Amino acid sequence: MSTTATPPMPPTLYIEGPAFWTPTLPGWDAARVAFRGEGALADPPAKRPSPQVLAPAERRRAPDTVALALEVAAASMAASGRNAADVPCVFASAHGDLSINDYMCATLASDPKMLSPTKFHNSVHNAAVGYWTIGTGCMAASNAVSAYESSFASGLLEAAVQCAADQEPVLLVGYDTPTVGALTSVTDSRGMLAVAMVIAPVRTERSVAALQWSLAPHGAAGDDAAATYTPLRSEAAKSLVAINPMAQALGLFESLAHVEGGGEPAFGLQLSPTLSLRLQLRPPPKD
């Protein structure tokens, strides 16, 4: 008689340095309070961030995607107390910079000789992580991940697996900006939203949550299905649902805002039509 062994649960990981930026919640401090139902959205909304990782000239020339991603990446590293030059990173974006790609397509169609080399340089999907590694002198592994509306979940899975396998912290950054031009009719992205965190294999004094994670069938009966569709609680988080694909991260960051009060209910992030990443946050254990 054959039996099927239950696969071992992945190891518990730890979250450090959560970072968040959107014009109405420009920073994790503002977002954490708002996600607890205790704060208001910024009025007027903030202008695009100005990441100090870049030199002034590069900061002015950098596209919105780069400015957005580097702002949260730097904030996360500062909050974690780690040296950015030593930490591997995973940057996730559903679209990269579609405004530049729209410009390139329009220019190629109308006057190809006028195509800007700088714009072309910034059009690649790994532009943001390239700026980050150059600006910080990071020689550790770096990845750029894209999975359309599941890009944050895919980036989180990549970072978690890498962290667990290599037993070293990994910086995760997710970002997207509005679509423009012809692609607006086929992809829905209406504003700027970026998130970041460091995922570590062991608890430190900077840990803000213990992360339990596993893969689960998407849409299956029982707990897995319920966990996949945990609704957002705060009006602040609900107001951002349609902003862009990185809104997939809202459930995790809303849970981070509440985790100090105790363990959060399990929830899921869709990876594909048949697979989800199941997550649960708990306060980090005390000594």
C-alpha positions in Angstrom: 0.0 0.0 0.0 1.5 3.3 -1.1 1.2 6.5 0.8 1.8 10.1 -0.3 4.2 12.0 1.9 3.2 15.5 3.0 5.7 18.0 1.7 7.6 19.9 4.4 6.5 23.4 5.1 8.9 26.1 3.9 10.9 27.7 6.7 9.6 30.8 8.5 11.2 33.9 7.2 11.2 37.4 8.7 10.3 40.8 7.2 12.4 43.9 7.9 12.1 47.5 6.6 8.7 47.7 5.0 8.5 50.6 2.6 5.6 52.1 0.7 5.0 55.0 -1.7 2.1 56.3 -3.6 1.2 60.0 -4.0 -1.6 59.9 -1.4 0.5 57.8 1.1 4.1 58.9 0.5 5.9 56.7 2.9 5.4 53.7 5.2 4.7 55.8 8.3 1.8 57.4 6.6 0.5 54.2 5.0 0.8 52.2 8.2 -1.4 54.7 10.1 -3.9 54.9 7.3 -4.1 51.2 6.9 -5.1 51.0 10.6 -7.9 53.5 9.9 -6.3 56.2 11.9 -4.9 58.6 9.2 -5.9 60.5 6.2 -4.6 60.5 2.6 -2.2 63.3 1.6 -4.0 66.3 0.2 -2.6 67.5 -2.2 -0.9 64.3 -3.3 2.9 64.2 -3.2 4.9 64.8 -6.4 7.2 62.0 -7.7 9.9 61.0 -5.2 13.5 62.1 -5.5 15.8 59.2 -4.5 19.0 60.3 -3.0 20.7 57.1 -4.2 21.2 58.8 -7.5 23.5 61.8 -8.2 21.6 65.0 -8.9 22.0 64.9 -12.7 20.9 61.2 -12.8 18.0 62.0 -10.5 16.7 64.6 -12.9 17.0 62.4 -15.9 15.7 59.2 -14.3 12.2 58.1 -15.4 9.3 57.8 -12.9 9.8 54.0 -12.7 13.4 54.4 -11.5 12.6 57.2 -9.1 9.8 55.3 -7.6 11.6 52.0 -7.2 14.8 53.5 -5.8 12.8 55.6 -3.3 11.2 52.5 -1.6 14.4 50.4 -2.0 16.5 53.0 -0.2 13.8 53.4 2.5 13.6 49.7 3.1 17.4 49.3 3.4 17.6 52.2 5.8 14.9 50.8 8.0 16.5 47.3 8.0 19.9 48.7 9.0 21.6 46.6 6.3 24.3 47.6 3.7 22.7 47.9 0.3 25.9 46.9 -1.4 25.8 43.4 0.2 22.1 42.5 -0.2 20.8 40.6 -3.2 17.7 42.1 -4.7 14.5 41.2 -6.7 12.7 44.0 -8.5 9.2 43.2 -9.8 7.2 45.3 -12.2 4.3 44.2 -14.4 5.0 46.7 -17.1 8.4 48.4 -16.7 8.2 51.8 -18.2 5.3 51.8 -20.7 5.4 55.6 -21.2 9.0 55.3 -22.6 8.0 52.3 -24.7 5.0 54.3 -26.1 7.4 57.1 -27.0 9.8 54.7 -28.7 7.1 53.0 -30.8 5.6 56.4 -31.8 9.1 57.7 -32.7 10.0 54.6 -34.7 6.8 54.9 -36.6 7.2 58.6 -37.4 10.9 59.6 -37.4 13.2 56.7 -36.4 16.4 58.9 -36.5 15.1 61.0 -33.7 15.0 58.1 -31.2 16.7 59.2 -28.0 19.6 56.9 -26.8 18.8 57.9 -23.2 15.1 56.9 -23.6 16.2 53.6 -25.2 18.6 53.0 -22.3 15.7 53.5 -19.8 13.2 51.4 -21.7 14.5 48.0 -20.6 12.6 46.1 -17.9 15.7 45.9 -15.6 16.5 49.6 -15.8 15.5 50.3 -12.2 17.5 47.4 -10.7 20.4 48.5 -12.9 20.3 52.0 -11.5 20.0 50.5 -8.0 23.0 48.3 -8.2 25.2 51.0 -9.8 24.0 53.7 -7.3 24.7 51.5 -4.3 27.7 49.6 -5.6 25.8 46.3 -5.1 27.6 43.3 -6.6 25.2 40.7 -5.2 22.7 38.9 -7.3 19.9 40.9 -8.8 16.8 39.8 -10.7 14.0 41.7 -12.6 10.7 39.8 -12.5 7.5 40.4 -14.6 4.3 38.4 -14.4 1.6 40.9 -15.4 -1.0 41.2 -12.6 0.8 38.6 -10.5 4.1 40.4 -10.6 4.3 41.2 -6.9 3.4 37.6 -5.9 6.0 36.2 -8.3 8.6 38.6 -7.0 7.8 37.7 -3.4 8.0 34.0 -4.2 11.4 34.5 -6.0 12.7 36.5 -3.0 11.4 34.0 -0.4 12.9 31.0 -2.2 16.2 32.7 -2.7 16.3 33.8 0.9 15.5 30.3 2.2 17.9 28.5 -0.2 20.9 30.8 0.3 20.2 31.7 4.0 20.8 35.4 3.3 18.5 38.5 3.3 17.0 39.6 0.0 15.6 43.0 -0.9 12.2 42.8 -2.7 11.0 45.9 -4.6 7.7 46.2 -6.5 6.7 49.1 -8.6 4.5 50.3 -11.5 3.5 53.6 -13.1 0.6 54.7 -15.4 0.1 53.4 -18.9 -0.1 55.9 -21.7 -0.9 55.9 -25.4 -2.2 52.9 -27.3 -1.4 50.4 -24.5 -3.9 52.1 -22.2 -6.7 50.1 -24.0 -5.2 46.8 -23.1 -3.5 47.3 -19.7 -5.0 49.1 -16.7 -2.5 51.2 -14.7 -3.6 54.6 -13.4 -1.0 55.9 -11.0 2.3 55.3 -9.2 2.6 52.7 -6.5 5.7 51.1 -5.1 6.5 48.8 -2.1 9.6 47.2 -0.7 10.8 45.0 2.1 13.8 42.9 3.2 13.1 39.2 3.7 15.6 37.6 6.1 16.2 34.0 7.1 16.5 34.7 10.8 15.0 37.2 13.3 16.9 40.3 14.1 16.1 43.4 16.2 14.8 45.0 13.0 12.3 42.2 12.3 8.7 43.5 12.1 6.9 40.2 11.3 7.4 36.5 10.9 6.3 35.3 7.5 4.9 31.8 7.0 4.5 31.0 3.3 3.6 28.1 1.1 2.1 27.3 -2.3 -1.5 26.3 -2.6 -4.0 25.4 -5.4 -5.8 28.6 -6.5 -9.6 28.3 -6.3 -9.6 25.0 -4.4 -12.3 24.3 -1.9 -11.7 24.9 1.8 -9.2 27.1 3.5 -7.0 27.7 0.5 -9.8 29.3 -1.4 -10.9 31.5 1.6 -7.3 32.6 2.2 -6.9 33.7 -1.4 -9.7 36.2 -1.2 -9.2 38.0 2.1 -10.8 41.4 1.7 -9.0 44.7 2.5 -10.2 46.4 5.6 -9.2 50.0 5.5 -10.7 52.7 3.2 -7.1 53.8 2.5 -6.2 50.4 1.1 -9.5 50.1 -0.8 -8.9 53.5 -2.5 -5.7 52.1 -4.1 -7.1 48.8 -5.4 -7.3 50.0 -9.0 -4.2 52.1 -9.1 -1.9 49.6 -10.9 -0.8 45.9 -10.7 1.3 46.5 -7.5 -2.0 46.9 -5.7 -1.7 43.1 -5.3 0.7 43.9 -2.4 -2.0 45.9 -0.5 -3.2 42.9 1.6 0.3 42.1 2.8 1.1 45.7 3.7 -2.3 46.2 5.4 -1.5 43.0 7.5 1.9 44.4 8.3 0.2 47.5 9.7 -1.8 45.3 12.1 0.6 42.5 12.9 1.8 44.1 16.1 -1.6 43.3 17.7 -1.2 39.6 17.1 -1.2 37.0 14.3 -3.0 38.0 11.1 -5.4 35.7 9.2 -3.9 33.7 6.4 -4.4 35.1 3.0 -3.2 34.4 -0.5 -1.8 36.1 -3.6 -2.6 34.6 -7.0 0.4 33.4 -9.0 -1.5 31.8 -11.9 -5.0 30.6 -12.7 -4.2 27.4 -10.7 -1.7 28.4 -8.1 -1.5 30.9 -5.1 1.1 31.9 -2.7 -0.4 31.5 0.8 0.9 33.8 3.5 0.4 34.4 7.2 2.1 37.1 9.4 2.8 36.9 13.1 4.7 39.1 15.5 8.4 38.1 15.6 9.1 35.9 18.6 10.7 37.5 21.6 13.9 36.4 23.3 
